[in-house]
């Protein structure tokens, strides 16, 4: 009897010792299966966006950005920005149809949407000092488009990729989901690697067109100084990566530049751009509870605003940067318009960065209609000749 009991105990002990081993083996098999499944998924066709779809996505994203901030209804300033932007675009291999849009807000920012939609705010134009700085900013945004940063980000988005790999997925619904995600990305800012990519290649693009290659670096320095008293980073190029890293990398690139490009064109810029910079503390924000057409992802921003308003009230105003004196400009329809847009109401508080700051929630103009301008080959040639640029 004792012998039987001993055998039973031995069997039970053996079984108990086997359970963890079996579980470990089963867990290993599950992990192995998951790795195989992940490998299979990674070999599936990546989300493919056709040029036509990319253009449509960009058009929809641009409409949301324009609805959020409004558009300056002045063909002159649009013409000038389009001349600078098209001069740069012709130095790329891209076949997209470019659109240059000036947004009606004091926010200092710029947004690049797929398909060639480049937006810059009048607040950014006000902070720029010359045409080479404008070329640096536009060149940076152009590279976001030519390198398809938004589309590649969507291809790396696991949620989007998961939906795209499902059989029978509705293409229209998928593209709408992509559009929504791209809108959030464009407004919040691209990632570190993509920003550095646009810095380096945008710098080279401006130099290739004949502009002073230090234009972008100088503007980023002005922007950095504008934000020096803020508890958090603000607006254009203020999110990823840290400004110090970007300035250091641009310094290194400028030191190696042998293009000989030195066009600054402060006088032509001053003749065309008449806006005055507005302190961070004076930028009006959309009232609490007001949701704009692109606010599907901005609730967190409003919560952040409520948390920071009290401490931000203690902040002092930043010093306004100086302006260059007016000069000459000689192209038909290329003269800039004055600040005919309504001024933002004064509010207290300054804080945040792209995606979470007051500037993202800033008040804009009421008219989102695009302003159509045409840039001819002859105008571009004359624009380049007058500026001693590379046509």
C-alpha positions in Angstrom: 0.0 0.0 0.0 2.8 2.3 0.9 4.5 1.5 -2.4 1.4 2.5 -4.3 1.1 5.8 -2.4 4.8 6.6 -3.1 4.3 5.9 -6.8 1.2 8.2 -6.8 3.2 11.0 -5.1 6.0 10.6 -7.5 3.6 10.9 -10.5 2.0 14.0 -8.9 5.3 15.6 -8.3 6.4 14.8 -11.8 3.2 16.3 -13.2 3.6 19.4 -11.1 7.2 19.9 -12.3 6.0 19.3 -15.8 3.4 22.1 -15.8 5.8 25.0 -15.7 8.0 23.3 -18.3 4.9 22.8 -20.5 3.8 26.4 -20.0 7.3 27.6 -20.8 7.4 25.5 -24.0 3.9 26.6 -25.0 4.8 30.2 -24.4 7.9 29.8 -26.5 5.8 28.2 -29.3 3.3 31.2 -29.1 6.1 33.7 -29.3 7.7 31.9 -32.2 4.3 31.8 -34.0 3.8 35.5 -33.3 7.3 36.3 -34.8 6.4 34.2 -37.9 3.1 36.0 -38.2 4.8 39.4 -37.8 7.3 38.4 -40.4 4.5 37.4 -42.8 2.7 40.7 -42.1 5.9 42.6 -42.9 6.2 40.9 -46.2 2.7 41.9 -47.2 2.4 44.8 -49.7 3.0 48.1 -48.0 0.3 50.8 -48.1 0.6 52.3 -51.6 -0.7 55.7 -52.3 -0.8 56.8 -56.0 0.3 60.3 -57.1 -3.4 61.1 -57.7 -4.4 59.9 -54.2 -1.5 61.8 -52.7 -2.6 65.0 -54.4 -6.2 64.4 -53.2 -5.0 63.8 -49.6 -2.9 67.0 -49.7 -5.9 69.0 -51.0 -8.1 67.8 -48.2 -5.4 68.4 -45.6 -4.8 71.9 -47.0 -8.6 72.6 -46.8 -8.5 71.7 -43.1 -5.5 73.9 -42.4 -7.0 76.8 -44.3 -10.3 76.4 -42.4 -8.4 76.4 -39.1 -6.3 79.5 -39.8 -8.0 81.4 -42.7 -6.1 82.7 -45.7 -4.8 86.2 -46.4 -6.9 87.5 -49.2 -4.1 89.4 -50.9 -2.9 88.1 -54.3 0.3 90.2 -54.1 1.8 88.4 -51.1 0.7 85.0 -52.5 2.5 85.9 -55.8 5.7 86.9 -54.0 5.8 83.7 -51.9 4.9 81.6 -55.0 7.8 83.2 -56.9 10.3 82.3 -54.2 8.8 78.9 -53.7 8.6 78.0 -57.4 12.2 79.1 -57.9 13.2 76.5 -55.3 10.7 73.9 -56.6 12.3 74.0 -60.0 15.6 72.8 -58.5 13.9 69.6 -57.4 12.9 66.6 -59.5 9.4 66.6 -58.2 6.5 66.6 -60.7 3.8 67.7 -58.2 1.7 70.8 -58.8 2.9 73.3 -56.2 0.5 75.5 -54.2 1.8 78.3 -51.9 -0.6 79.6 -49.3 -0.3 82.4 -46.8 -2.4 81.7 -43.7 -4.1 84.6 -41.9 -2.8 84.2 -38.4 -0.1 85.7 -36.1 1.1 82.2 -35.3 4.7 81.7 -36.5 4.5 78.4 -38.4 4.6 76.6 -41.7 2.9 73.4 -42.8 3.7 71.0 -45.7 1.0 68.7 -46.9 1.4 65.9 -49.5 1.0 66.7 -53.2 2.8 70.1 -53.1 0.7 72.1 -50.6 3.0 74.6 -48.8 1.5 76.9 -46.1 3.3 79.7 -44.3 1.6 82.1 -41.8 1.8 85.8 -41.9 3.2 85.6 -38.4 6.2 83.7 -39.8 6.6 86.2 -42.7 6.6 89.0 -40.1 9.4 87.3 -38.2 11.6 86.8 -41.3 14.2 89.4 -42.1 15.0 88.7 -45.8 14.3 86.6 -48.8 17.1 84.1 -48.1 15.4 83.3 -44.8 12.1 82.8 -46.5 13.8 80.5 -49.0 15.3 78.5 -46.1 11.8 78.0 -44.6 10.1 77.2 -47.9 13.0 74.9 -48.9 12.6 73.0 -45.6 8.8 72.5 -46.3 9.4 71.5 -49.9 11.6 68.7 -48.8 8.8 67.3 -46.6 6.8 66.9 -49.8 9.5 65.7 -52.2 10.7 63.1 -49.7 7.1 62.1 -49.0 7.5 62.3 -45.2 3.8 62.3 -44.5 3.1 59.2 -46.7 6.1 57.3 -45.3 4.9 58.1 -41.8 1.5 56.6 -42.7 3.3 53.5 -44.1 5.0 53.1 -40.8 1.8 53.6 -38.9 0.8 50.2 -37.5 -2.9 51.0 -37.2 -3.1 52.2 -40.8 -1.0 49.3 -42.1 -3.2 46.8 -40.3 -6.3 48.2 -41.9 -4.6 48.4 -45.3 -3.6 44.7 -45.2 -7.1 43.5 -44.5 -9.0 42.0 -47.5 -12.0 43.7 -48.7 -11.1 47.0 -47.0 -13.0 50.0 -48.4 -10.4 52.1 -50.2 -12.3 55.4 -49.8 -12.7 54.8 -46.0 -8.9 53.9 -45.8 -7.9 57.1 -47.6 -10.1 59.2 -45.4 -8.4 57.6 -42.3 -5.0 58.4 -43.9 -6.1 62.0 -44.5 -7.2 62.4 -40.9 -3.9 61.0 -39.6 -1.9 63.2 -42.0 -3.8 66.3 -40.9 -2.8 65.5 -37.3 0.8 64.9 -38.3 1.1 68.1 -40.4 -0.3 70.3 -37.6 1.7 68.6 -34.8 5.0 68.5 -36.7 7.1 65.8 -38.2 9.6 63.6 -36.3 13.2 64.2 -35.5 14.7 62.4 -38.4 12.4 64.0 -40.9 13.0 67.4 -39.5 16.8 67.0 -39.8 16.3 65.6 -43.3 14.4 68.7 -44.3 16.9 71.0 -42.6 19.9 69.5 -44.5 18.2 69.1 -47.9 16.2 72.3 -47.6 19.4 74.2 -46.9 21.1 72.7 -49.9 18.0 73.4 -52.1 18.1 77.1 -51.2 21.8 77.3 -51.9 21.3 75.5 -55.2 18.8 78.3 -56.2 21.4 80.9 -55.4 20.3 82.0 -51.9 22.6 82.6 -48.9 22.7 79.1 -47.4 22.7 80.6 -43.9 19.1 81.9 -44.3 17.4 79.0 -42.5 20.0 79.0 -39.7 19.6 82.7 -39.1 15.8 82.5 -38.9 15.9 79.5 -36.5 18.2 81.7 -34.3 15.6 84.5 -34.4 12.9 81.9 -33.5 15.0 80.5 -30.7 15.5 84.0 -29.3 11.7 84.7 -29.6 11.0 81.7 -27.4 13.8 82.1 -24.9 11.5 83.3 -22.1 8.9 80.7 -22.6 8.5 77.7 -20.4 7.9 75.5 -23.4 8.8 75.7 -27.1 6.6 77.6 -29.5 5.4 77.2 -33.1 7.5 76.7 -36.2 10.3 74.0 -36.0 10.0 74.0 -32.2 9.2 70.4 -31.6 11.6 67.8 -33.0 14.6 67.7 -32.6 16.0 70.2 -30.0 16.9 73.5 -31.6 20.5 73.3 -30.5 21.0 70.1 -32.4 19.5 71.6 -35.5 21.6 74.8 -35.3 24.8 72.8 -34.8 24.1 70.6 -37.8 23.3 73.6 -40.0 26.5 75.3 -38.8 28.4 72.2 -40.0 26.7 72.1 -43.3 27.2 75.8 -43.9 30.9 75.4 -43.1 31.2 72.7 -45.8 29.1 74.6 -48.4 31.0 75.6 -51.5 28.1 76.8 -53.7 29.1 80.4 -53.5 25.4 81.3 -53.2 25.0 84.6 -51.3 21.7 86.2 -52.4 20.1 87.7 -49.2 17.6 90.2 -50.8 16.5 92.0 -47.7 15.3 95.0 -49.7 13.1 93.0 -52.0 11.6 91.1 -49.1 10.9 94.3 -47.2 9.1 95.8 -50.2 6.9 92.7 -50.5 6.3 91.8 -46.9 4.7 94.4 -44.6 3.6 92.4 -41.6 4.8 93.2 -38.1 5.6 90.4 -35.6 3.2 89.9 -32.7 4.5 88.9 -29.2 3.6 85.4 -28.0 1.6 86.9 -25.2 -0.6 88.9 -27.7 -1.6 85.9 -29.8 -5.3 85.3 -29.5 -6.6 81.8 -29.0 -9.8 80.1 -29.9 -12.3 80.4 -27.0 -12.8 77.5 -24.7 -15.4 75.1 -26.0 -15.0 76.2 -29.6 -14.1 73.4 -31.9 -12.8 74.1 -35.3 -12.9 71.7 -38.3 -9.5 70.3 -37.4 -10.0 70.0 -33.7 -10.6 66.3 -33.6 -7.2 65.8 -32.0 -7.0 69.1 -30.1 -8.9 68.4 -26.9 -5.6 67.6 -25.2 -4.3 70.9 -26.3 -7.1 72.7 -24.7 -6.6 70.8 -21.4 -3.0 71.8 -21.5 -4.0 75.4 -22.0 -6.2 75.3 -18.9 -3.4 73.9 -16.9 -0.8 76.4 -18.0 -2.9 79.6 -18.2 -2.3 80.6 -14.5 1.5 80.2 -14.5 1.8 81.6 -18.1 0.1 84.8 -17.0 3.2 85.6 -15.1 5.4 85.4 -18.2 6.8 88.6 -19.6 6.5 89.7 -23.2 9.3 88.8 -25.6 11.2 91.6 -27.3 10.0 92.2 -30.8 12.7 91.7 -33.5 13.6 94.6 -35.8 12.6 95.1 -39.4 14.6 95.9 -42.5 13.8 99.1 -44.4 11.8 99.0 -47.6 13.6 98.6 -51.0 12.8 97.9 -54.6 10.7 95.3 -56.4 10.0 95.3 -60.1 7.7 92.5 -61.1 4.2 93.0 -62.2 1.7 91.6 -59.6 4.6 90.7 -57.3 4.3 93.5 -54.9 3.3 92.5 -51.4 0.2 93.5 -49.6 0.1 95.2 -46.2 -1.4 93.7 -43.1 -5.0 94.1 -44.2 -6.1 91.3 -42.0 -7.7 91.9 -38.7 -5.3 92.0 -35.7 -5.6 89.3 -33.1 -7.1 90.4 -29.8 -4.7 90.6 -26.9 -4.7 87.6 -24.5 -2.3 86.7 -21.7 -0.2 83.5 -21.6 2.6 82.1 -23.7 3.6 78.5 -23.6 3.6 75.2 -25.4 5.0 73.9 -28.7 3.7 72.5 -32.0 0.9 70.2 -31.2 0.3 71.3 -27.6 0.7 75.1 -27.4 -1.4 78.2 -27.6 -0.1 78.8 -31.2 -1.7 75.6 -32.4 -5.0 76.8 -30.8 -4.5 80.3 -32.1 -7.3 82.3 -33.7 -7.1 82.8 -37.4 -8.9 84.7 -40.1 -12.4 83.9 -41.2 -11.9 83.3 -44.9 -10.4 79.9 -45.9 -10.7 80.5 -49.6 -7.5 79.8 -51.6 -6.1 82.7 -53.5 -5.1 81.6 -57.0 -2.0 83.2 -58.6 -0.1 82.3 -61.7 3.6 82.3 -62.1 4.9 82.3 -65.6 8.3 81.2 -67.0 9.0 84.8 -68.0 8.2 86.1 -64.5 10.4 83.5 -62.9 13.3 84.3 -65.2 13.0 88.1 -64.4 12.6 87.3 -60.7 15.9 85.3 -60.8 17.7 87.9 -62.9 16.8 90.8 -60.5 17.8 88.7 -57.5 21.0 87.3 -59.1 19.6 83.8 -58.5 20.1 80.6 -60.5 17.2 80.3 -62.9 
